[in-house]
Amino acid sequence: MSQADDDIREILKKAYQIEVDGYTFYTMAADRASKPAVQELFDKLARDEVQHKAYLQSVIGSYEEKGLGAFNVNLRDPDLKAFAGTIFTDEFKQQAHGADFELGVLSIGMTLETNAIKYFSGAAENTSENEVREFYQFLADWEKEHLETLQSLYNGVRQDFWSDGGFAPF
């Protein structure tokens, strides 16, 4: 077993842990959210993390058998942006309006996703194997989709939050 193999295994384990952490966080957020549209968003993100965990488990198992060939797989979640478009409606804004909890959870979720993007992007930069680099970048792109969704929702809700707090029109 080479150092490169050990490094790949460590990054795959970390990737899996990131998805577990995301699932735990988004499930907690969905359970605590009091508004249906907000619950729906966090339930969807939690389900995505379950899919990501299963995908990573298959890659981890395949890596033991196929080596670098395990990274020649592509999986996209094309409905996340479409889902975000259906969630970020007037109903969502109204339900999240004045909701300190929801705004805080969106902010923490953005931090989790940003940290994951940095981790996977760094891993991509530090590997010499093209297949592995592309896989790590794929993971970073996955997390970017979540980050963009959360940022869009956060920005919409934040404007109302600031107005309610007396900070508008600053």
C-alpha positions in Angstrom: 0.0 0.0 0.0 1.5 3.3 -1.1 1.3 6.8 0.6 -0.9 7.9 -2.4 -3.3 5.1 -1.6 -3.4 6.0 2.1 -4.0 9.7 1.1 -6.9 8.8 -1.2 -8.5 6.6 1.5 -8.2 9.4 4.1 -9.8 11.9 1.7 -12.6 9.4 0.9 -13.2 8.9 4.6 -13.2 12.6 5.2 -15.7 13.1 2.3 -18.0 10.5 3.9 -17.7 12.2 7.2 -18.6 15.6 5.6 -21.8 14.0 4.2 -22.7 12.4 7.6 -22.2 15.8 9.3 -24.3 17.5 6.6 -27.1 15.0 7.0 -27.1 15.4 10.7 -27.2 19.1 10.5 -29.9 19.4 7.8 -32.0 16.8 9.6 -31.8 18.7 12.8 -32.6 21.9 11.0 -35.7 20.3 9.3 -36.9 18.9 12.7 -36.5 22.3 14.4 -37.9 24.5 11.5 -41.5 25.5 12.2 -42.5 26.4 8.7 -43.3 23.8 6.1 -41.4 25.4 3.2 -38.3 25.7 5.3 -38.7 22.1 6.5 -39.0 21.0 2.9 -35.7 22.7 2.0 -33.7 21.1 4.8 -35.3 17.7 4.2 -34.2 17.9 0.6 -30.7 18.8 1.6 -30.6 15.9 4.1 -31.8 13.5 1.4 -29.1 14.8 -0.9 -26.5 14.0 1.8 -27.9 10.4 2.1 -27.4 10.0 -1.7 -23.9 11.4 -1.5 -23.0 9.0 1.4 -24.3 6.0 -0.7 -22.3 7.2 -3.7 -19.2 7.6 -1.7 -19.6 4.2 -0.2 -19.8 2.7 -3.7 -16.6 4.6 -4.7 -14.8 3.5 -1.6 -15.7 -0.2 -2.2 -14.9 0.2 -5.9 -11.5 1.7 -5.1 -10.5 -1.4 -3.2 -11.3 -3.5 -6.3 -10.5 -1.2 -9.3 -8.0 1.3 -7.9 -8.0 4.5 -9.9 -10.7 3.1 -12.2 -13.2 3.7 -9.4 -13.0 7.5 -10.1 -14.2 7.3 -13.6 -17.8 7.7 -12.5 -20.0 10.7 -12.9 -23.1 11.5 -10.9 -25.0 14.7 -11.0 -28.1 15.9 -9.1 -29.7 18.0 -11.8 -32.8 18.7 -9.9 -31.2 20.7 -7.0 -31.3 24.0 -8.8 -34.8 23.3 -10.1 -35.8 22.4 -6.6 -34.3 25.6 -5.2 -36.4 27.5 -7.8 -39.6 25.9 -6.6 -38.6 26.4 -2.9 -37.5 30.1 -3.1 -41.0 31.4 -3.6 -43.0 34.1 -2.0 -44.3 31.4 0.4 -40.8 30.5 1.5 -39.8 34.1 2.0 -43.1 34.7 3.9 -42.6 31.7 6.1 -38.9 32.5 6.8 -39.6 36.2 7.3 -38.4 37.2 10.7 -37.2 33.7 11.4 -33.9 34.1 13.2 -33.5 30.3 13.4 -33.9 29.8 9.7 -31.5 32.6 8.9 -28.9 31.2 11.3 -29.3 27.7 9.9 -28.8 28.9 6.3 -25.7 30.7 7.5 -24.3 27.7 9.2 -25.1 25.5 6.2 -23.2 27.9 3.9 -20.2 27.6 6.2 -20.4 23.8 6.1 -20.6 23.8 2.3 -17.8 26.4 2.0 -15.5 24.3 4.2 -16.3 21.2 2.1 -15.6 23.0 -1.1 -12.2 24.2 0.2 -11.3 20.8 1.4 -12.1 19.0 -1.9 -10.6 21.8 -4.0 -7.4 21.5 -2.0 -7.4 17.8 -2.4 -7.8 18.2 -6.1 -4.9 20.6 -6.3 -2.6 18.3 -4.3 -3.1 15.0 -6.2 -1.0 14.0 -9.2 -3.6 11.5 -10.6 -6.0 13.0 -13.2 -8.9 10.7 -12.4 -8.6 11.4 -8.7 -8.3 15.2 -9.3 -11.4 15.2 -11.4 -13.3 13.2 -8.8 -12.3 15.6 -6.0 -13.3 18.5 -8.2 -16.6 16.7 -8.8 -17.2 16.6 -5.1 -16.3 20.3 -4.7 -18.9 21.1 -7.5 -21.5 19.0 -5.7 -21.0 21.1 -2.6 -21.1 24.3 -4.7 -24.6 23.4 -5.8 -25.7 23.3 -2.2 -23.8 26.5 -1.4 -25.4 28.4 -4.3 -28.9 27.2 -3.2 -28.3 28.3 0.4 -26.7 31.6 -0.6 -29.7 32.5 -2.8 -32.2 31.7 0.0 -30.1 33.4 2.6 -29.8 36.6 0.6 -33.5 36.8 0.0 -34.4 36.2 3.7 -31.5 38.5 5.0 -33.0 41.6 3.3 -36.2 41.2 5.2 -34.3 40.4 8.4 -32.3 43.6 8.1 -35.4 45.7 7.3 -37.2 44.2 10.3 -34.2 45.0 12.5 -34.2 48.7 11.5 -31.1 48.5 9.3 -32.8 49.4 6.0 -32.0 51.3 3.8 -28.4 50.8 4.7 
